[in-house]
């Protein structure tokens, strides 16, 4: 099975630029799943694949997604929870920047992280640096929708770099009892980030 996965990975990264070079390590492939619609309706739609390589001190993932909203701005994120830990207190959270989606509704994104990297700053909950055992961590690749780019005005560059700015995102921070973290109730008044309704989860 591992040899089959390795062949799949080789095909997926064929032709990658040097900046996308794949490190050596344990390989896993998981579906990218839409688990909620934007109005909060539960669904289970396979939108693509996430290929993850776990090195001793680094991570590399190539995410291929279809079925996104043309003209939308989406950001792509690591959400990594150490063995025995919990979100959000113990998590590492960092992004790979935003993508404007073309008329085909597709995106391919490469994410990289290495030991010692800091989490994103500026959120009202502090996240942790990547300083734990990667081999036993639960690794999420999550996709946040910020809104349609035509509505961004001068804020488009900000939409690309955080997970709380956009017309689809809350106008102010604040938690309530409905908040359950990334992938929580999209209708919760206290949701403090842009809607995350697409994710791939790689378990150890």
C-alpha positions, 0 to 999 in steps of 0.5 A: 500500500505504501508503494502505491501511495508513493507512486501517487505522490510522485505523480502529483508532484511531477514537474514541481519547481525547486521551491516545491521540492518534496522532503523524505518522510512518511507519506499519507494521502487523505481526502479534502472534505467539505463538511458544512455548507456556508449556511451551516448545513452538514454535508460530506463532499469529497473536493480533492486530496491532501498529500502529506509528507512527515519528515523528522523536523518538517512537514510538506503537503500538496493540496488539490481542491475543486468545487470552490467558489469562482472569484472567492478568496480562500486561505490554506492552513496548518492546524496541528495538534500534538499527541495528547493535546487539544485545540486551541490550547496546544495547537500550532496554526499557520497559513500558506497565504490566500488564493483567488479562485478562477472560473474553474473553481480549482486550487493547488497549494503547497504548504510547508512547515519546519520545527520551531516555526511560530504560529500566526500572531495577532489572533485573540487566542495565542497558538503555539510554536511547532515544537512537538513530535510531528510523527504522533501529531494530528495534522489538519489542512484547513481551508477558510473562505473569506468572501468574494474578491470583488468585495475586498476593496483595499483589504484584499492583501489582508484577506490573504494573510489572516483567518479573520478578515473578509465579508464572510468573516465575523465583524468582531471577536468573541467566544460563546458556548457554541464555539467549538474551534475550527470547523465549529458551528458556522452560525454561532454568534461568537465564531471568531474566524472566517468560515472553515468548512473544508478540511483534510485530516491526517492522523498518525 
